[in-house]
Amino acid sequence: PDLTGHEKFGLGNVKYNISGIHVTAVELPSASISLLPGSGIKLVIGNASLTIDMNWNIRTWMFKDSGRSTVHISKVFVTAVFSTPRDNTGPTSISLTSCRTTSGDIDIKLNGKS
């Protein structure tokens, strides 16, 4: 989905639009899934990375610009715990009980017309 909005700064409003968001690369060098007896499943992802490409445009009372952007997020660590309630009366369900995510580095490259 596109992201559109505006922010108020000291000299006025900035309108922005981010569109055409595409995940172009995902690396999961370390991932494991383990069963938690009687309660659910634990997923651990270590040192992952993600690259996202997108279009952007920005407009203020003074100028406007647009272009492409690439965002690379690395050193991502995720720990998620899912519960799997035991209920023999219906379909199996799964719900997220807890999730912790950290990222180490974010590199943003903007290519614009100005």
PyMOL commands that set and color helices and strands:
alter all, ss='L'
color gray80, all
select strands_A, chain A and resi 3-9+12-27+30-36+40-59+64-83+95-102+105-112
alter strands_A, ss='S'
color yellow, strands_A
deselect
rebuild
show_as cartoon
